[in-house]
Amino acid sequence: MQQEMQMENPNVSLEQTMVAIQKAQIGFQATLHVRNRMVQAYTDIMNMQV
């Protein structure tokens, strides 16, 4: 969508492009937080004494 906006496609608006970019950023950040929590949980489990 961003590429279409740069190519001045009349069917793609700036607002649509900005919303799509924000959604992608939020999704990426959420995935990153989940990954970090899983790595932390794995590290905690591996450091436990049995």
PQR file with spaces between the fields and no chain letter, atoms N, CA, C, O and H, PARSE charges and radii, in Angstrom:
ATOM       1  N    MET     1       0.829   -1.181    0.000 -0.4000 1.5000
ATOM       2  CA   MET     1       0.000    0.000    0.000 -0.0000 2.0000
ATOM       3  C    MET     1       0.878    1.250    0.000  0.5500 1.7000
ATOM       4  O    MET     1       0.583    2.232   -0.682 -0.5500 1.4000
ATOM       5  N    GLN     2       1.947    1.198    0.767 -0.4000 1.5000
ATOM       6  CA   GLN     2       2.860    2.339    0.817 -0.0000 2.0000
ATOM       7  C    GLN     2       3.492    2.566   -0.550  0.5500 1.7000
ATOM       8  O    GLN     2       3.683    3.706   -0.975 -0.5500 1.4000
ATOM       9  H    GLN     2       2.186    0.401    1.321  0.4000 1.0000
ATOM      10  N    GLN     3       3.812    1.485   -1.225 -0.4000 1.5000
ATOM      11  CA   GLN     3       4.417    1.576   -2.552 -0.0000 2.0000
ATOM      12  C    GLN     3       3.410    2.163   -3.543  0.5500 1.7000
ATOM      13  O    GLN     3       3.772    2.985   -4.384 -0.5500 1.4000
ATOM      14  H    GLN     3       3.658    0.559   -0.880  0.4000 1.0000
ATOM      15  N    GLU     4       2.162    1.746   -3.444 -0.4000 1.5000
ATOM      16  CA   GLU     4       1.125    2.281   -4.323 -0.0000 2.0000
ATOM      17  C    GLU     4       0.931    3.776   -4.082  0.5500 1.7000
ATOM      18  O    GLU     4       0.709    4.539   -5.023 -0.5500 1.4000
ATOM      19  H    GLU     4       1.868    1.078   -2.760  0.4000 1.0000
ATOM      20  N    MET     5       1.014    4.187   -2.825 -0.4000 1.5000
ATOM      21  CA   MET     5       0.875    5.601   -2.488 -0.0000 2.0000
ATOM      22  C    MET     5       1.993    6.411   -3.108  0.5500 1.7000
ATOM      23  O    MET     5       1.765    7.508   -3.619 -0.5500 1.4000
ATOM      24  H    MET     5       1.194    3.567   -2.061  0.4000 1.0000
ATOM      25  N    GLN     6       3.212    5.869   -3.066 -0.4000 1.5000
ATOM      26  CA   GLN     6       4.355    6.571   -3.636 -0.0000 2.0000
ATOM      27  C    GLN     6       4.256    6.661   -5.155  0.5500 1.7000
ATOM      28  O    GLN     6       4.771    7.599   -5.763 -0.5500 1.4000
ATOM      29  H    GLN     6       3.397    4.978   -2.651  0.4000 1.0000
ATOM      30  N    MET     7       3.594    5.682   -5.763 -0.4000 1.5000
ATOM      31  CA   MET     7       3.422    5.692   -7.209 -0.0000 2.0000
ATOM      32  C    MET     7       2.203    6.512   -7.617  0.5500 1.7000
ATOM      33  O    MET     7       1.808    6.514   -8.783 -0.5500 1.4000
ATOM      34  H    MET     7       3.176    4.920   -5.269  0.4000 1.0000
ATOM      35  N    GLU     8       1.608    7.211   -6.643 -0.4000 1.5000
ATOM      36  CA   GLU     8       0.468    8.106   -6.848 -0.0000 2.0000
ATOM      37  C    GLU     8      -0.736    7.401   -7.455  0.5500 1.7000
ATOM      38  O    GLU     8      -1.384    7.914   -8.367 -0.5500 1.4000
ATOM      39  H    GLU     8       1.929    7.209   -5.696  0.4000 1.0000
ATOM      40  N    ASN     9      -1.018    6.217   -6.930 -0.4000 1.5000
ATOM      41  CA   ASN     9      -2.212    5.485   -7.335 -0.0000 2.0000
ATOM      42  C    ASN     9      -3.429    6.223   -6.782  0.5500 1.7000
ATOM      43  O    ASN     9      -3.498    6.458   -5.576 -0.5500 1.4000
ATOM      44  H    ASN     9      -0.491    5.800   -6.189  0.4000 1.0000
ATOM      45  N    PRO    10      -4.387    6.594   -7.626 -0.5600 1.5000
ATOM      46  CA   PRO    10      -5.556    7.349   -7.135  0.2800 2.0000
ATOM      47  C    PRO    10      -6.497    6.525   -6.261  0.5500 1.7000
ATOM      48  O    PRO    10      -7.350    7.091   -5.577 -0.5500 1.4000
ATOM      49  N    ASN    11      -6.359    5.200   -6.268 -0.4000 1.5000
ATOM      50  CA   ASN    11      -7.237    4.338   -5.469 -0.0000 2.0000
ATOM      51  C    ASN    11      -6.762    4.188   -4.032  0.5500 1.7000
ATOM      52  O    ASN    11      -7.481    3.625   -3.206 -0.5500 1.4000
ATOM      53  H    ASN    11      -5.666    4.740   -6.823  0.4000 1.0000
ATOM      54  N    VAL    12      -5.565    4.681   -3.714 -0.4000 1.5000
ATOM      55  CA   VAL    12      -4.998    4.547   -2.371 -0.0000 2.0000
ATOM      56  C    VAL    12      -4.858    5.935   -1.763  0.5500 1.7000
ATOM      57  O    VAL    12      -4.219    6.819   -2.335 -0.5500 1.4000
ATOM      58  H    VAL    12      -4.982    5.139   -4.385  0.4000 1.0000
ATOM      59  N    SER    13      -5.469    6.112   -0.591 -0.4000 1.5000
ATOM      60  CA   SER    13      -5.392    7.425    0.051 -0.0000 2.0000
ATOM      61  C    SER    13      -4.293    7.430    1.115  0.5500 1.7000
ATOM      62  O    SER    13      -3.844    6.382    1.580 -0.5500 1.4000
ATOM      63  H    SER    13      -5.988    5.395   -0.127  0.4000 1.0000
ATOM      64  N    LEU    14      -3.884    8.622    1.477 -0.4000 1.5000
ATOM      65  CA   LEU    14      -2.868    8.786    2.514 -0.0000 2.0000
ATOM      66  C    LEU    14      -3.371    8.233    3.843  0.5500 1.7000
ATOM      67  O    LEU    14      -2.619    7.598    4.583 -0.5500 1.4000
ATOM      68  H    LEU    14      -4.249    9.473    1.099  0.4000 1.0000
ATOM      69  N    GLU    15      -4.648    8.475    4.143 -0.4000 1.5000
ATOM      70  CA   GLU    15      -5.221    8.009    5.409 -0.0000 2.0000
ATOM      71  C    GLU    15      -5.191    6.484    5.500  0.5500 1.7000
ATOM      72  O    GLU    15      -4.829    5.927    6.536 -0.5500 1.4000
ATOM      73  H    GLU    15      -5.259    8.990    3.542  0.4000 1.0000
ATOM      74  N    GLN    16      -5.570    5.815    4.419 -0.4000 1.5000
ATOM      75  CA   GLN    16      -5.547    4.353    4.403 -0.0000 2.0000
ATOM      76  C    GLN    16      -4.136    3.831    4.612  0.5500 1.7000
ATOM      77  O    GLN    16      -3.915    2.868    5.346 -0.5500 1.4000
ATOM      78  H    GLN    16      -5.864    6.268    3.577  0.4000 1.0000
ATOM      79  N    THR    17      -3.195    4.475    3.961 -0.4000 1.5000
ATOM      80  CA   THR    17      -1.804    4.054    4.068 -0.0000 2.0000
ATOM      81  C    THR    17      -1.288    4.223    5.492  0.5500 1.7000
ATOM      82  O    THR    17      -0.630    3.330    6.027 -0.5500 1.4000
ATOM      83  H    THR    17      -3.374    5.257    3.364  0.4000 1.0000
ATOM      84  N    MET    18      -1.585    5.361    6.103 -0.4000 1.5000
ATOM      85  CA   MET    18      -1.118    5.619    7.464 -0.0000 2.0000
ATOM      86  C    MET    18      -1.743    4.637    8.458  0.5500 1.7000
ATOM      87  O    MET    18      -1.059    4.169    9.369 -0.5500 1.4000
ATOM      88  H    MET    18      -2.119    6.086    5.668  0.4000 1.0000
ATOM      89  N    VAL    19      -3.022    4.320    8.297 -0.4000 1.5000
ATOM      90  CA   VAL    19      -3.684    3.368    9.187 -0.0000 2.0000
ATOM      91  C    VAL    19      -3.056    1.987    9.025  0.5500 1.7000
ATOM      92  O    VAL    19      -2.828    1.288   10.012 -0.5500 1.4000
ATOM      93  H    VAL    19      -3.577    4.700    7.557  0.4000 1.0000
ATOM      94  N    ALA    20      -2.776    1.595    7.792 -0.4000 1.5000
ATOM      95  CA   ALA    20      -2.160    0.288    7.550 -0.0000 2.0000
ATOM      96  C    ALA    20      -0.772    0.214    8.179  0.5500 1.7000
ATOM      97  O    ALA    20      -0.401   -0.817    8.741 -0.5500 1.4000
ATOM      98  H    ALA    20      -2.961    2.163    6.990  0.4000 1.0000
ATOM      99  N    ILE    21      -0.011    1.290    8.090 -0.4000 1.5000
ATOM     100  CA   ILE    21       1.327    1.325    8.690 -0.0000 2.0000
ATOM     101  C    ILE    21       1.225    1.215   10.210  0.5500 1.7000
ATOM     102  O    ILE    21       1.999    0.485   10.828 -0.5500 1.4000
ATOM     103  H    ILE    21      -0.313    2.127    7.634  0.4000 1.0000
ATOM     104  N    GLN    22       0.285    1.927   10.816 -0.4000 1.5000
ATOM     105  CA   GLN    22       0.106    1.872   12.269 -0.0000 2.0000
ATOM     106  C    GLN    22      -0.302    0.470   12.720  0.5500 1.7000
ATOM     107  O    GLN    22       0.186   -0.021   13.738 -0.5500 1.4000
ATOM     108  H    GLN    22      -0.344    2.521   10.314  0.4000 1.0000
ATOM     109  N    LYS    23      -1.192   -0.173   11.969 -0.4000 1.5000
ATOM     110  CA   LYS    23      -1.610   -1.535   12.315 -0.0000 2.0000
ATOM     111  C    LYS    23      -0.429   -2.490   12.250  0.5500 1.7000
ATOM     112  O    LYS    23      -0.277   -3.359   13.109 -0.5500 1.4000
ATOM     113  H    LYS    23      -1.589    0.225   11.142  0.4000 1.0000
ATOM     114  N    ALA    24       0.399   -2.330   11.237 -0.4000 1.5000
ATOM     115  CA   ALA    24       1.568   -3.198   11.094 -0.0000 2.0000
ATOM     116  C    ALA    24       2.537   -2.990   12.254  0.5500 1.7000
ATOM     117  O    ALA    24       3.088   -3.955   12.781 -0.5500 1.4000
ATOM     118  H    ALA    24       0.275   -1.624   10.539  0.4000 1.0000
ATOM     119  N    GLN    25       2.747   -1.743   12.651 -0.4000 1.5000
ATOM     120  CA   GLN    25       3.650   -1.454   13.763 -0.0000 2.0000
ATOM     121  C    GLN    25       3.129   -2.033   15.070  0.5500 1.7000
ATOM     122  O    GLN    25       3.899   -2.587   15.855 -0.5500 1.4000
ATOM     123  H    GLN    25       2.299   -0.958   12.222  0.4000 1.0000
ATOM     124  N    ILE    26       1.831   -1.909   15.307 -0.4000 1.5000
ATOM     125  CA   ILE    26       1.238   -2.445   16.540 -0.0000 2.0000
ATOM     126  C    ILE    26       1.359   -3.962   16.567  0.5500 1.7000
ATOM     127  O    ILE    26       1.688   -4.546   17.599 -0.5500 1.4000
ATOM     128  H    ILE    26       1.206   -1.459   14.669  0.4000 1.0000
ATOM     129  N    GLY    27       1.092   -4.597   15.433 -0.4000 1.5000
ATOM     130  CA   GLY    27       1.225   -6.050   15.361 -0.0000 2.0000
ATOM     131  C    GLY    27       2.644   -6.510   15.603  0.5500 1.7000
ATOM     132  O    GLY    27       2.870   -7.502   16.295 -0.5500 1.4000
ATOM     133  H    GLY    27       0.825   -4.122   14.595  0.4000 1.0000
ATOM     134  N    PHE    28       3.602   -5.797   15.037 -0.4000 1.5000
ATOM     135  CA   PHE    28       5.010   -6.149   15.226 -0.0000 2.0000
ATOM     136  C    PHE    28       5.422   -5.981   16.683  0.5500 1.7000
ATOM     137  O    PHE    28       6.100   -6.846   17.238 -0.5500 1.4000
ATOM     138  H    PHE    28       3.418   -4.991   14.475  0.4000 1.0000
ATOM     139  N    GLN    29       5.023   -4.882   17.304 -0.4000 1.5000
ATOM     140  CA   GLN    29       5.360   -4.642   18.702 -0.0000 2.0000
ATOM     141  C    GLN    29       4.744   -5.699   19.613  0.5500 1.7000
ATOM     142  O    GLN    29       5.393   -6.158   20.553 -0.5500 1.4000
ATOM     143  H    GLN    29       4.472   -4.179   16.853  0.4000 1.0000
ATOM     144  N    ALA    30       3.504   -6.087   19.345 -0.4000 1.5000
ATOM     145  CA   ALA    30       2.858   -7.120   20.151 -0.0000 2.0000
ATOM     146  C    ALA    30       3.605   -8.445   20.016  0.5500 1.7000
ATOM     147  O    ALA    30       3.832   -9.137   21.009 -0.5500 1.4000
ATOM     148  H    ALA    30       2.977   -5.714   18.581  0.4000 1.0000
ATOM     149  N    THR    31       3.982   -8.793   18.800 -0.4000 1.5000
ATOM     150  CA   THR    31       4.733  -10.030   18.575 -0.0000 2.0000
ATOM     151  C    THR    31       6.070   -9.988   19.288  0.5500 1.7000
ATOM     152  O    THR    31       6.499  -10.987   19.865 -0.5500 1.4000
ATOM     153  H    THR    31       3.797   -8.231   17.994  0.4000 1.0000
ATOM     154  N    LEU    32       6.730   -8.845   19.255 -0.4000 1.5000
ATOM     155  CA   LEU    32       8.018   -8.691   19.915 -0.0000 2.0000
ATOM     156  C    LEU    32       7.889   -8.843   21.426  0.5500 1.7000
ATOM     157  O    LEU    32       8.740   -9.468   22.059 -0.5500 1.4000
ATOM     158  H    LEU    32       6.382   -8.033   18.786  0.4000 1.0000
ATOM     159  N    HIS    33       6.838   -8.282   22.010 -0.4000 1.5000
ATOM     160  CA   HIS    33       6.622   -8.410   23.456 -0.0000 2.0000
ATOM     161  C    HIS    33       6.363   -9.864   23.844  0.5500 1.7000
ATOM     162  O    HIS    33       6.882  -10.344   24.852 -0.5500 1.4000
ATOM     163  H    HIS    33       6.147   -7.774   21.496  0.4000 1.0000
ATOM     164  N    VAL    34       5.563  -10.560   23.044 -0.4000 1.5000
ATOM     165  CA   VAL    34       5.285  -11.972   23.324 -0.0000 2.0000
ATOM     166  C    VAL    34       6.578  -12.779   23.249  0.5500 1.7000
ATOM     167  O    VAL    34       6.838  -13.618   24.112 -0.5500 1.4000
ATOM     168  H    VAL    34       5.142  -10.170   22.225  0.4000 1.0000
ATOM     169  N    ARG    35       7.385  -12.528   22.225 -0.4000 1.5000
ATOM     170  CA   ARG    35       8.651  -13.248   22.088 -0.0000 2.0000
ATOM     171  C    ARG    35       9.555  -12.983   23.282  0.5500 1.7000
ATOM     172  O    ARG    35      10.157  -13.911   23.821 -0.5500 1.4000
ATOM     173  H    ARG    35       7.173  -11.847   21.524  0.4000 1.0000
ATOM     174  N    ASN    36       9.654  -11.729   23.697 -0.4000 1.5000
ATOM     175  CA   ASN    36      10.516  -11.386   24.835 -0.0000 2.0000
ATOM     176  C    ASN    36      10.047  -12.081   26.112  0.5500 1.7000
ATOM     177  O    ASN    36      10.866  -12.552   26.902 -0.5500 1.4000
ATOM     178  H    ASN    36       9.165  -10.975   23.259  0.4000 1.0000
ATOM     179  N    ARG    37       8.732  -12.144   26.313 -0.4000 1.5000
ATOM     180  CA   ARG    37       8.214  -12.815   27.507 -0.0000 2.0000
ATOM     181  C    ARG    37       8.481  -14.312   27.459  0.5500 1.7000
ATOM     182  O    ARG    37       8.790  -14.920   28.483 -0.5500 1.4000
ATOM     183  H    ARG    37       8.067  -11.761   25.671  0.4000 1.0000
ATOM     184  N    MET    38       8.364  -14.906   26.284 -0.4000 1.5000
ATOM     185  CA   MET    38       8.636  -16.337   26.159 -0.0000 2.0000
ATOM     186  C    MET    38      10.113  -16.634   26.396  0.5500 1.7000
ATOM     187  O    MET    38      10.444  -17.630   27.040 -0.5500 1.4000
ATOM     188  H    MET    38       8.113  -14.412   25.452  0.4000 1.0000
ATOM     189  N    VAL    39      10.987  -15.803   25.896 -0.4000 1.5000
ATOM     190  CA   VAL    39      12.421  -15.989   26.120 -0.0000 2.0000
ATOM     191  C    VAL    39      12.730  -15.839   27.601  0.5500 1.7000
ATOM     192  O    VAL    39      13.514  -16.611   28.153 -0.5500 1.4000
ATOM     193  H    VAL    39      10.718  -14.994   25.373  0.4000 1.0000
ATOM     194  N    GLN    40      12.120  -14.849   28.252 -0.4000 1.5000
ATOM     195  CA   GLN    40      12.339  -14.651   29.685 -0.0000 2.0000
ATOM     196  C    GLN    40      11.838  -15.841   30.487  0.5500 1.7000
ATOM     197  O    GLN    40      12.500  -16.282   31.426 -0.5500 1.4000
ATOM     198  H    GLN    40      11.483  -14.222   27.803  0.4000 1.0000
ATOM     199  N    ALA    41      10.660  -16.369   30.117 -0.4000 1.5000
ATOM     200  CA   ALA    41      10.126  -17.541   30.818 -0.0000 2.0000
ATOM     201  C    ALA    41      11.042  -18.742   30.619  0.5500 1.7000
ATOM     202  O    ALA    41      11.299  -19.485   31.566 -0.5500 1.4000
ATOM     203  H    ALA    41      10.123  -16.012   29.354  0.4000 1.0000
ATOM     204  N    TYR    42      11.530  -18.939   29.414 -0.4000 1.5000
ATOM     205  CA   TYR    42      12.450  -20.045   29.134 -0.0000 2.0000
ATOM     206  C    TYR    42      13.720  -19.901   29.962  0.5500 1.7000
ATOM     207  O    TYR    42      14.204  -20.878   30.534 -0.5500 1.4000
ATOM     208  H    TYR    42      11.320  -18.336   28.645  0.4000 1.0000
ATOM     209  N    THR    43      14.257  -18.692   30.026 -0.4000 1.5000
ATOM     210  CA   THR    43      15.468  -18.435   30.807 -0.0000 2.0000
ATOM     211  C    THR    43      15.226  -18.719   32.287  0.5500 1.7000
ATOM     212  O    THR    43      16.067  -19.319   32.956 -0.5500 1.4000
ATOM     213  H    THR    43      13.863  -17.899   29.561  0.4000 1.0000
ATOM     214  N    ASP    44      14.071  -18.286   32.792 -0.4000 1.5000
ATOM     215  CA   ASP    44      13.740  -18.537   34.201 -0.0000 2.0000
ATOM     216  C    ASP    44      13.651  -20.028   34.487  0.5500 1.7000
ATOM     217  O    ASP    44      14.160  -20.502   35.503 -0.5500 1.4000
ATOM     218  H    ASP    44      13.387  -17.799   32.248  0.4000 1.0000
ATOM     219  N    ILE    45      13.006  -20.761   33.596 -0.4000 1.5000
ATOM     220  CA   ILE    45      12.886  -22.218   33.786 -0.0000 2.0000
ATOM     221  C    ILE    45      14.235  -22.891   33.733  0.5500 1.7000
ATOM     222  O    ILE    45      14.505  -23.779   34.541 -0.5500 1.4000
ATOM     223  H    ILE    45      12.592  -20.376   32.771  0.4000 1.0000
ATOM     224  N    MET    46      15.092  -22.498   32.806 -0.4000 1.5000
ATOM     225  CA   MET    46      16.407  -23.113   32.668 -0.0000 2.0000
ATOM     226  C    MET    46      17.292  -22.813   33.869  0.5500 1.7000
ATOM     227  O    MET    46      18.192  -23.594   34.178 -0.5500 1.4000
ATOM     228  H    MET    46      14.872  -21.776   32.150  0.4000 1.0000
ATOM     229  N    ASN    47      17.058  -21.702   34.550 -0.4000 1.5000
ATOM     230  CA   ASN    47      17.863  -21.335   35.714 -0.0000 2.0000
ATOM     231  C    ASN    47      17.369  -21.953   37.015  0.5500 1.7000
ATOM     232  O    ASN    47      18.027  -21.834   38.049 -0.5500 1.4000
ATOM     233  H    ASN    47      16.328  -21.067   34.299  0.4000 1.0000
ATOM     234  N    MET    48      16.205  -22.617   36.971 -0.4000 1.5000
ATOM     235  CA   MET    48      15.680  -23.259   38.181 -0.0000 2.0000
ATOM     236  C    MET    48      16.525  -24.479   38.548  0.5500 1.7000
ATOM     237  O    MET    48      17.001  -25.221   37.690 -0.5500 1.4000
ATOM     238  H    MET    48      15.671  -22.713   36.131  0.4000 1.0000
ATOM     239  N    GLN    49      16.685  -24.650   39.839 -0.4000 1.5000
ATOM     240  CA   GLN    49      17.411  -25.833   40.294 -0.0000 2.0000
ATOM     241  C    GLN    49      16.428  -26.957   40.521  0.5500 1.7000
ATOM     242  O    GLN    49      15.322  -26.743   41.017 -0.5500 1.4000
ATOM     243  H    GLN    49      16.298  -24.047   40.537  0.4000 1.0000
ATOM     244  N    VAL    50      16.838  -28.161   40.153 -0.4000 1.5000
ATOM     245  CA   VAL    50      15.947  -29.308   40.334 -0.0000 2.0000
ATOM     246  C    VAL    50      16.391  -30.211   41.454  0.5500 1.7000
ATOM     247  O    VAL    50      15.741  -31.220   41.727 -0.5500 1.4000
ATOM     248  H    VAL    50      17.737  -28.335   39.750  0.4000 1.0000
